[in-house]
Amino acid sequence: MILDWLNRRSSVEVPCTVEIEQTPETLHAHVSLDASFEIEPGDEVTVHDAPTSVPYGERLVVRRTATVTRAGRIERLWTKLAGHLELTELYEVSFTERRRL
């Protein structure tokens, strides 16, 4: 029962804006959620019926619906821990016997 409480996931549907642009100046795709909460580590966002491309030289802005699946407490903690461990893999440390300046 306690594990269920710690790992409980919930889902909520929120409106969102999808912007895709493919011009000589920029190539990008952005999703802005119209939600009153922050997306946190471990949360999943699925945008429904989102366009995947636009013709070259055009910009497209559409309104869609997204499902936000909130991570449970254990999953959120695990995601944060894994993120910190992955970050430490980027560090490079070397030791040499002598030093040259």
N, C-alpha and C positions, 0 to 999 in steps of 0.2 A: 504494500500500500504506500509506503514512504517512497519507494523507487518510482512508482507511478506518478506521484506528486512532483518528484524532482525532475522527471524526464517528460512531463506532460507538454505536448505541443498544441498550439492553437493556430487557427487560420482565420484570416479576415480579408474581405474583398474591399479594395479601395480604387477610386478612379485615378487615372494617371495620364500624363501627356508624353507621347513618344515623338522625338524630333530626330530626323535623319537628314543629313545634308552631304551632298557629293558635288563639290564645286572646285574650281581651280585653287581657291583659297583654303578650303577645309574639307576634311572627310571625317565625319563623326556621327555617332548615334547616342542619344541621351534619353533616359527615362526619368521623369520627375513624378514622384508619388504625391498625391494630395491626401496625406495622412497626418494625423496629429501626434504621431510617435516616430521615434528614430529607429532606423534599421540597425540592429546590433549583430555582433559576431554569431554566426551559426544560423541566422535567419535566411530564408529562401524567398525569392520574389519570382513569380511567374506572370508574364504579361500575356494576356489573351488576345489573339488575332492581331498581333503586332506586325507591321510591314517589315520586310527584311532588307529591302533595297529601294533605291530611287534611281532614275536615269541620271546620267552625268549632267552636271550643270543645274540640278534642281535641289530644292529643299522641301521636305514634307513634315508637317506637324499634324498629328492626329490624337484624338482622345480615345483611350481604351480603358479596360478594367484589368487590374492586377490582383493576384492572390498572394498575400504575404503570410508565409508559414513561420510562426515564431518558434525559435529553438527552445527546448527545455533547459532547465538549469544545468544539468550534467553536460548536455551537448554544448551549451554556451561556454562553460568552463573549459571543456576539452578543446574547443575551437580557439579560445584565447591562448591556452597552453601550447597548442600545436603551432600557432602563429609565432609565439616567442621562440620556440625551438627552431622553427624554420629560419627565423631571422639570424640566429646565431650561426647558421651554416654559411652565411654571407661573410662572416669575419674570417680574415686570413692572418694567421700569425706565423712568423718564422723566427727561428733562433739561429744565429751564426756565432762562430767562435771569435771572430774579430770584427772590428768595426772600421769602416773607411769613411772619411769625410771628404 
